[in-house]
Amino acid sequence: MRRFIEIMWLVISAVSLIEMVVGYRADGLKSEHLHIFGLVFVASTFMYFFRKRQRRVIEKRKNSQQ
């Protein structure tokens, strides 16, 4: 389940990146679309790496207890 959540964050990040490109092509740097999805892209990328690190720590603890 943890890996699924990581993959979902990665998908959100990829979709946000695509939407950023679409927003940039439409209105350039003035696009509100670009700024909103830029923020979503940064947040989802952060969450992907955060959750990945968290999963590894949990797995490491679980393996050391066995």
C-alpha positions as CSV (number, residue, x, y, z in Angstrom):
1,M,0.0,0.0,0.0
2,R,2.8,2.4,0.8
3,R,4.4,2.0,-2.7
4,F,1.0,2.6,-4.3
5,I,0.8,5.9,-2.5
6,E,4.3,6.8,-3.6
7,I,3.3,6.0,-7.2
8,M,0.2,8.2,-6.9
9,W,2.3,11.1,-5.7
10,L,4.6,10.6,-8.7
11,V,1.6,10.5,-11.1
12,I,0.2,13.7,-9.6
13,S,3.7,15.3,-10.1
14,A,3.8,14.2,-13.8
15,V,0.3,15.4,-14.5
16,S,1.1,18.7,-12.9
17,L,4.2,19.1,-15.0
18,I,2.2,18.5,-18.1
19,E,-0.3,21.1,-17.0
20,M,2.5,23.5,-16.3
21,V,3.7,23.1,-19.9
22,V,0.2,23.6,-21.3
23,G,-0.3,26.7,-19.1
24,Y,3.1,28.1,-20.3
25,R,2.2,27.6,-23.9
26,A,-1.1,29.2,-23.5
27,D,-0.1,32.4,-21.7
28,G,3.6,32.3,-20.9
29,L,4.9,33.1,-17.5
30,K,1.8,35.2,-16.7
31,S,-0.4,32.2,-16.6
32,E,-2.1,31.5,-13.3
33,H,-2.5,27.9,-14.5
34,L,1.4,27.7,-14.6
35,H,1.8,29.0,-11.0
36,I,-0.9,26.8,-9.5
37,F,0.4,23.6,-11.1
38,G,3.9,24.6,-10.4
39,L,3.1,24.7,-6.7
40,V,1.3,21.3,-7.0
41,F,4.3,19.9,-8.8
42,V,6.8,21.0,-6.1
43,A,4.5,19.7,-3.3
44,S,3.8,16.4,-4.9
45,T,7.5,15.8,-5.8
46,F,8.4,16.6,-2.2
47,M,5.7,14.2,-0.9
48,Y,6.9,11.4,-3.2
49,F,10.5,11.6,-1.8
50,F,9.2,12.1,1.8
51,R,6.9,9.0,1.6
52,K,9.7,7.0,-0.1
53,R,12.1,7.8,2.7
54,Q,9.5,7.1,5.3
55,R,8.7,3.7,3.8
56,R,12.3,2.7,3.8
57,V,12.7,3.7,7.5
58,I,9.6,1.6,8.4
59,E,10.9,-1.4,6.3
60,K,14.3,-1.1,8.0
61,R,12.8,-1.1,11.4
62,K,10.5,-4.0,10.5
63,N,13.5,-6.0,9.2
64,S,15.7,-5.3,12.2
65,Q,12.9,-6.6,14.6
66,Q,12.8,-10.0,12.9
